[in-house]
Amino acid sequence: MANSRAAAAEEIFDLLMGNEVAPRRDFIVDGARNIDRARIDV
């Protein structure tokens, strides 16, 4: 289980810190659709 969690974390890290912009943008946009706006402190 720890190896699968570490692999998943590494995959997300590579996605967010990598050189390719399009996959990072898609990840952020897709995640933004799932935000519970009532939980945002503005």
Secondary structure, DSSP 8 states (H G I E B T S, - for coil): -HHHHHHHHHHHHHHHHSS-HHHHHHHHHHHHTT--GGG---
